């Protein structure tokens, strides 16, 4: 199933809907790939393997029953560590928040992904408080480019971009107020979707100024050339 690493999210979802691939198979593959390849990248800073497998099994059962769990049904997704995802601490790339308790609720962006059937499996690295064009911090260290470990994947969504470019997941969340999606997308060779500011609501946030100028986005592999 090596080809799954760089299969577009839309195709993965279609294959699961058509029962050519189960959510459990895709999840096990995803978790194995993270375990094998992220050691050199350091893009993923939190991962809940047990929960991911349980949610994938539940999703497979729903699809088998003929339910429609949503347009992203069964797709593993990584969330940038500046957004709340229920069950994971939100550290915002700094040791000051590393010991935060797990979030009790999802932010609006993450809640909408889950409602669409996505399976949130963990969090990705970022510079402290999103303030940087390289992804390194005192909580989790440096994230490296999957193309060349001596190079930077950019920032501030460098963890997400590196994870997608390495084929760890087909979709990761990002955020952009001054290039934080566009820069990593360019440096890692993936697609970064930056909607108009306000198109995706921010929801409650501990920061008061920067979110007013930022937008929530997503990163996905670059489509193959025709």
C-alpha positions, 0 to 999 in steps of 0.5 A: 500500500505504498501508493497510499502515502501520496494519494490525494485526500479525495481519492482516499475518501472515494476508495473508503466509500466504495469499500476498496479501502477501510478506514482501519487499513488507512489508519494503520498505514498512516500511524505506521508511516508516522512512526517510521518517517517522522523521527527524522522530521519531527513534524508531529508533536502529539499523537493518540494511536489508541483513539485513532484506531478506535475511531477508524474502526467505528467509521468503518462500521458506519460506512459498512452500514451504509451511513454517510458520515460526511465528505471526509469520512475516515480521512486521518488529519493532523491539526496545527498546535495553535488550534484546540482539538479535544483530547490534546493539549494546545501548546502553541509551540512554546514550553510555557504551554507544554503542560496545558491540560488536554482541550475539553472541546474542539475549536470551530475549524476542528469541529467542522472537520470532525463533523465532515467525518475526518479523524483527528489523530494528532497535532503538528509543530510550529514556532512559538505563538506562530511568530516565525518563518521557521519551525523550531521551539523550546518545547519540541525542537526543530522540524526539518524538510522532508526533501532535505533534513538540512533545510527548513520546511518554513513556518509557521505551519511548517509541521503540517507542511512537512507531514503532508509533503512526507506523505504522513497524512493527506490533509493537515490544518494550517493558519496564515496571517503573514505567510504561515501557510503560503511559505511552508507550502512553497518550501515543501511543494504542497498546496496551501489553501488560504481562504479569505479572512473570516471565511472560517470562524476563529472561535474562542481564542486565548490570543486577542490581536493576531487572530483578527488578521489570520485565517484558518487553512489546509495543506494537501499534496500537490496534484500530479501533473496531467 
